Structures are given as C-alpha cells and as structure tokens.
Amino acid sequence: MFDRRLSAGRRRRGACVLPAVLAVALAVAPLEAAPPAAAQNLPDLGEASQADFSPAEERRIGEAIMRDIRRDPAYVADPEVSAYVQRLGDRLAGAYASGTQSFEFFVVRDPQVNAFALPGGHVGLHTGLLLTAQTESELASVVAHEIAHVVQRHMARMVTKQSQLQLASMAALALALLAARSSPQVAQAAAVASQAAPLQAALSYSRDFEREADRVGFQMLESAGYDVQGAPDFFERLQRSSRLYENNAPGYLRSHPVTLERIADMQNRAQEARLRQHVDSIEFGLVRAKLRAEAGRPEEAVAHFSERLRERRFTSEQAARYGYAAALLRANDFGAAAAEAERVRLAGLHHPMVETLAARIKGAAGDHAGAVALLASASARYPQNLGVGYGYVTALQAAGRHREAVEALAEIVRRDPRNPKAYELRARSFAALGMRTEQHRMLAEVYLLQGSVPAAIEQLQLAQRAGDADFFVLSAVDARLRELRRVRDEALRARK
C-alpha cells in the first residue's frame, strides 16, 4: 500500500514537470564564444550585478527548481554517486570561492555529454559527462567551469543587463537549461512560442561569459591540485568528436560552444602553469563503473566489462571488476557477481562502495542476514559514509528488522535532511510497523522536498486522523501543519 500510494502521487505530480519546463524553455540557445581576451584580470562586478537580483533571490529560485529536479525520474539519488560529485565540487569551490557561497552538486541520468549551473549554487552533471571524461582532472575542469558561472553570477548579470527581465524570467532561463539538455530543438520551438525576446537579448550579452568561466575555472583547477592539462585535453577531444555528429553535436558543445581560439587559450595557460600530476581517485573509477553497469540492458553491461577485462583495456582493474560484478548483479547472475566482488576485495581494495555492492549481491540472492552483518561491520568502519548507511537501512528492511531501520534512519535524516529518500525509507518502516501517524508525517516531508506543499498538507491531515500517536507527536504534527499552511497561503498571495 505504501509503495502504491507514493508512486501514484509521483505520477500525478511528475506529469506536470516536463510540460512546465518546456513551457518556459526559451532555448538556452548556444552562447557564442568570442576570441579570447588578452587581459587576464577578471571584470569588476561591483554592485550592479546585485542591485536588481540578490544572491538570496538566486538561492530561492535555485531551490525551487531543484525541487522539480529531485522528483524527476532522471535525477540520480544514489548516495554514493552524489557523495563523490559533492566532494569533487567542494574541493574545487573551496580552492577559489568564498565561504559565503554554498554549492550542491548533483547528477542527472542522461547519456549526453553536458553540465549546467542553476541559480543559487546548484550544479548538475550528466552521467554522459562522467562516462566520457577519461581522467578525474578532465571531469574537474568541466565542474570548475560551471562553478565559475556561479561565482561570477552570470545568470544574475544577464538579468541585470535587461531591466525588463523579472524573477520569473530568471526561473524560465534556468528551467530552459533543463529542457535544452535533452532536446534543444524542442526547447527552441518553445522559445518561439513563448515570444521571450528579452531573454534572447540577454543571452547575446553572455558571449564573454564562457571565456570568463574558462579563466576562473582554470584558476580553480590549479588551486585545487588537479592537472590543468585536463581542460584543453577534454575540450579538444570533444571538439574533434563533434565533427562526427554533424548537426547533433554533444550537448555541452551546444550550450558551451568551444572554439579553436578557446582551446588554444586553454593550452597556453596549461603550458605556463606549473606541471602537476594528479592521480585519479579510486572513487572516480568506481563511480564511473557503477554508472556504466547501470546503463543500457544488463547483458550489454556484462559484455562491456567482460570484454574490457579480457582485453585488459582499463585504467583500473579494480574498478573494471567492480563494474563487472555490478553488471552481473543486474543480470541476476548472483554467483558470478559474488565471486567477482570477492576478487576485488581479495585484491586489497577495502572501500565502502565495494562493501555495499557485496551486500547488495547477498541480499539479491536471498541472504538478508549476511547482507545485514556485512553492512553492520562496514558501518562500524565507515560511520560517516552515507552510502553504507543507506545500504544498511535497506538491508535491515529487507530482513524485516524495521525498528532497527527506524533507529538507523534517525541519524541519516539528521545528516542528510534534504534527501527525500531518507524520509521515504523511514515512512516505509513506519508503515511496516503499523505506525500510521509517523508514516504520514514522513510522507509529508517527502512531498515537501519534492515541491508539493498541498500533498504534504494532505499527509499531515491524515496523520492527525490516524489515531495511534501520543500528545507530543500530535503536537508536532499540528505545528508542522500550521507552518505548511502558512507557506501555502503566502505562495497564493504572491501569485495574486
């Protein structure tokens, strides 16, 4: 019942997400790249870029957009993937940006090579980008470029340039990035239909933004200790490959045009910088292997890794074997998957991602007790690892140990409060325990994080009527309900 109710709610809300995006998708048309400027100094932004569009407004709009993204099926909620890109992004941002700007890095399941920045410090990466980057420094160069768009407040400056642009136009521009990532042709058609000429004019002001992001991103890449050669290597390879695409170039080249002048400028900067070798982290290889194992049909993933291992075409044998084990698990070959995962562990790779994979294999084969025991041990060794934490909770639930799952989830909710998955899992265990008030309380938080205040209010009303909670829990429900009704009423007044 729990799964059906939540899935039905998602279908109702999800039905309007893509149309809402396309309705405002004024084609984040490809920004033209001008020849690189000789000056190395960054422009003085002064107060102009903050006069009409404050950082607080950017954050508010960015978070509203993220609520739509998080409920999109393409959003990758995998805690291991999310933790990796967040660590990589934080390392880059911490090497350059001030502590006043917070960032959220996330992944969207899309085979196109692309990335995008949203208002308020939200940076999205396509799975296609992670799989195409051949080194961690190449991936970092793209992430640094997107961070640069944020710290230089490019979207706010586009809005400020055109006085007639309002906050709604800003939201339209950001959502258009999402539409354009999958279908630039559809997005362009929507642009014509929306007659959004002011935004199109603002885009022409953005010609220099790519060069500016190149410069800032390069500084970030160097300061964070990555190989600066990763930037020209990645963009040059992408540019060469685009000749094979003709009118269907990789998404990143459509939204971030790379000219020969820009590549030459990157190469000159790399040659002038101090030579620094960067060894790829094991997480880079494991995350890429996990995403590749989850792409396409299971048998295709198995064949891919089997061929790579047979021909020894890999940069990390441990990562390739990890991917092979994950692909075998998808293909329901549990015996072979377990043997392959054990080979990785015996080779000396003691890593949280290897432990969670081994546990998933045990659980899929019906050994729930073995999965719980393995992850309990991993939790003691890696107490701060959310991937292990979520895996442990899932294993407990599969074993029917819901009270322990509820206890474990209390800590996860504290550490990962913006993740709907934490509340969804807690609601599932409360439902299994027959604790209907708590079940509806948790579902309310799921819907709230996914941007549906009315659905959250409905769940709290169901919690009030459940009749199985004490005075203190009901008081908390009542207080939360009053708060959400106030949020709803303020939103309704703002629309008038």
VENSULRA-V783085 format. One record per residue. PSI is psi in whole degrees, 0 to 359 (999 if undefined). Layout:
[[PSI] [PSI]]
//
This chain:
[[317] [311] [319] [319] [315] [318] [321] [318] [320] [321] [320] [315] [321] [335] [336] [356] [305] [315] [322] [321] [313] [331] [332] [11] [84] [46] [93] [86] [150] [127] [129] [143] [122] [166] [148] [139] [152] [327] [140] [344] [139] [153] [150] [112] [332] [208] [351] [319] [349] [351] [315] [347] [100] [158] [326] [321] [321] [313] [320] [315] [319] [318] [326] [319] [320] [329] [323] [318] [317] [337] [2] [133] [338] [346] [128] [107] [4] [119] [332] [317] [315] [317] [322] [310] [330] [318] [316] [314] [319] [323] [318] [311] [322] [336] [352] [307] [157] [160] [352] [342] [119] [153] [147] [122] [135] [168] [140] [132] [101] [127] [347] [147] [103] [163] [159] [152] [139] [163] [148] [11] [25] [125] [121] [141] [137] [148] [328] [327] [314] [325] [337] [325] [127] [341] [162] [328] [326] [314] [315] [327] [324] [317] [318] [321] [317] [322] [322] [322] [325] [308] [334] [0] [49] [319] [317] [322] [327] [318] [316] [327] [326] [106] [337] [352] [132] [180] [325] [323] [324] [315] [321] [318] [315] [317] [331] [329] [321] [320] [318] [336] [331] [324] [87] [330] [316] [318] [320] [321] [320] [327] [317] [318] [325] [347] [47] [61] [319] [320] [324] [322] [322] [327] [326] [334] [343] [12] [321] [351] [324] [318] [320] [317] [327] [314] [312] [317] [322] [316] [319] [312] [315] [315] [329] [355] [16] [166] [114] [343] [346] [327] [302] [326] [313] [310] [327] [318] [321] [320] [317] [318] [333] [336] [337] [344] [340] [246] [4] [57] [158] [145] [325] [327] [334] [319] [345] [74] [132] [112] [165] [327] [319] [318] [318] [321] [318] [317] [319] [318] [318] [321] [328] [341] [161] [132] [128] [121] [137] [122] [126] [139] [155] [330] [324] [312] [319] [318] [316] [319] [321] [314] [322] [323] [334] [354] [145] [195] [150] [317] [329] [319] [318] [314] [322] [307] [325] [317] [317] [318] [320] [319] [0] [45] [83] [159] [337] [115] [323] [317] [321] [319] [325] [313] [322] [317] [319] [322] [319] [323] [315] [327] [5] [24] [76] [322] [311] [323] [316] [319] [320] [319] [323] [326] [322] [316] [319] [336] [357] [5] [94] [99] [145] [321] [327] [321] [317] [325] [314] [322] [320] [322] [316] [315] [317] [330] [0] [0] [73] [323] [319] [322] [316] [315] [317] [316] [334] [319] [318] [324] [325] [326] [327] [67] [338] [358] [115] [328] [315] [319] [312] [321] [319] [316] [315] [320] [320] [318] [319] [331] [0] [16] [70] [329] [319] [324] [319] [317] [316] [325] [335] [319] [322] [319] [321] [322] [337] [59] [344] [5] [113] [333] [323] [316] [325] [316] [321] [319] [323] [318] [321] [320] [318] [331] [358] [18] [82] [325] [311] [325] [312] [327] [315] [321] [326] [319] [325] [308] [324] [314] [337] [7] [12] [89] [317] [318] [323] [318] [318] [319] [323] [326] [322] [324] [320] [325] [358] [326] [22] [25] [158] [181] [319] [318] [317] [326] [320] [321] [314] [317] [317] [323] [317] [320] [315] [326] [323] [319] [315] [314] [321] [321] [321] [320] [324] [334] [342] [999]]
//
